[in-house]
Amino acid sequence: MENGELHIISTGKQSPETLAEIIEEIHPYIDAIHIREKTKTAKEIYEMVMLLIEKQVPISKIIINDRLDVAYISKVHGIHLAYHSLPLDMVKENFTGFRVGCSVHTIGEALHAQTQGADYVTFGHVFATNSKAGLAPRGLDQLRSITNSVSIPVIAIGGINPINVRSVMESGAKGIAVMSGILEADNPLGVAKEYALNLSI
């Protein structure tokens, strides 16, 4: 089985300086770093990206959530689109250098994203998670249905820990995305290494 990708997604709860310090330490074990900061301005997000670049975080790993303007100006390689973002096919047509992904929750949404030219999709939440308290997880069976329905990579998200990551990969996911599980851990580097190890077995 090929190595799975490990994505991290900013929680929106940490200061840019704290986030940058953690990412500086863990990025060798991370394949993609999603800057998902819904409450920050374009200027603030741009400054976060510059902070990461100053700390020698590879720009090729940085993915901006929703803010196409920031992604373009900062010359990162990835953009992750939300439901309220610009149409995916228009982004792919006009910004050919970007790796473009989006979040999906059903087979229909995944198939539509693939038709629109998405390079990958994220699907979740797979397991119960505090960030989706009260919402039933979609589970491994739905994940498997999604991965069997599309040919583009599916990155699973939601309640994934180093113990259950193998069952996620065995369901056809090409990787996983983690938020607080790594970024808010007491030892982010140690946890990132543990995830990376379990993704490479």
N, C-alpha and C positions, 0 to 999 in steps of 0.2 A: 504494500500500500504506500502510495506516495505521501510525502510530508504534507500536512495540512497547513494552511495559512493561519497565522495568529494576528487578529486585528484588535486594537484597543480603541475605545471611543471615549472622548472626554466627557466627564459627568456634569459639567457646568457648575460644579460646586467648589472647585479648587481655584486658587489664584493662578494667573498665568505663570508666575514665578515658580510656584510649587509644582504645577503641572510640567513645566519645562525641565525642572530638576529631576523629576521622576523619569520623564521620557529620555533625558540625556543618559540616564543609567541603564534603562531597560531596552532601548531601541535595537541593540544588536540581536535581540531575541524576538523582535516584533516585525511583522511583514507590512503592516499598514497602520497608520496613526490617523484616526478620524477626529478632526476638530469640529465638535458639535456643540455650539455655544449659542443657544436660541436667544438669550437675553443681551448678547453683546452686539455692538455696532460693527459695521464693516471695518472701520479703522481699528477697533480693538482686536478683532480677529486677525487682521493683517499684522498687527504688532505681535500677536501670539506666534504667528508663523515665523516672523523675523527672529523672535526669541529662540525658537527651536533651531533655526538655521545657524544662529550665532553659536549654539551649543553643538554644532556639527552633526545634527540629526539630518540624515539624507532626505533631500527634498522629494526624491522619488517615492518615499514612503508616506508622505503627507497627503491626506485627503480632506478636503473642506466640505462640510455639510451645508448644502443649499446655496451658499453664497458664491455664485459663479463669478461675480465681479472680483471678489477677493482671490479666488483660485486663479483667475486669469492674470491679475496684476502681480501676484506673488510667484507665479510660474511653477506652482505645484503640478503634480501629474494626475491628480485625481479629484473628482467631484462626486459627492453622494447626494442624490436628489430626494427631496421629501415630496409628499403628496401635493403640497402647495407650490412646488418649484416649477421652473419652466419645463415645457414638454421635453421628454428625454430625446426623442428623435431630432428635435431642433438643436438641442445641445450637441449631439453627436455630429450633426451635419455642419455646424458652424465652428465647433471646437474639436477638430479631429485629433489633437494630441492628447486629449484627456482620457483617462480610464474612468468610465462613468458607471456608477451603480445606483441602485435604488432599493428601498425597503418594500417587501411584499408580504402579504398575509394569506393569500389563497393561490391555488393553481392558476386561476384565470389571470390574476395580477402578474404572476411569474411569466406566464406565456406572453402576455401583452408586453412586459418589459423586454423579453427576448426579441419579440418582433420589432420593437422600437430601437433595438440595437444596444441594449445594456451589455456591459462587459461582465457584470456579476449582479447578483441580488443578495440582500440579507433577508433571512426569514426567521421569525420568532413571534412570541417568545416560546422557546421549546420546553423549558422547565419553569416551575414556579419561581418568581423573583420578586424581591421587595420593590423594585422599580415599577412593577405592574401588579401591585397588591390588589387582591380581590378579583383579578381576571384569571380565568382558567388557562393553563398553559396549552399550547397547541400539540405538543407531544412529538415523539419520534415517528409515529405512523404518518402524521401529516407532513413531517419533514421528508420522510422517504417518498411520499407521493409527489412532493414538489421536485425533489432531485431526480426522480424518474421521468418527470414531465418536460424538463428543459435540458438543454445541452450546455448552457452557460454555468459557471460556478455558482453554487449556493453557499453563502456564509451564514451559519446558524448563530443565533443570539438568544440570550435569556436563560439565566440560571445555570449556565454551563461552568462546571468546575473541573479541576484536574482529574477527578475520579470518574465523572460521567462523559468525559470528552471522547473516549474511544467509541462509546455507543452512538454518539453523534456522527463521528466520521464513518462508522459502519453503516449509517443510514444514508450515506451518499454525499454528505456535505464535503465541500472542498476546504473548509476552514471554519473557524469560530471567531466571534467578536465578544470582547469582554469589556465591561466598564469598571464598576467599583471593585469587582473581584480582584483586579490587579492594582488599579490606581489608588484605591483606598485601603489597600492591605497594609499591615504593619511592616512587611518586608516585600515591597513590590518586585524587587529584582529576583528574590528567591521564588516568589509565586510565578513570575513570568518564565523563569527557567523551568519550573515544574510543568506549566502548560506546554511550553515548547518541547520538552522531553516527551510528553504524552502524545503530542501531535506527530512525533517522528518515529514512534515505535511501529 
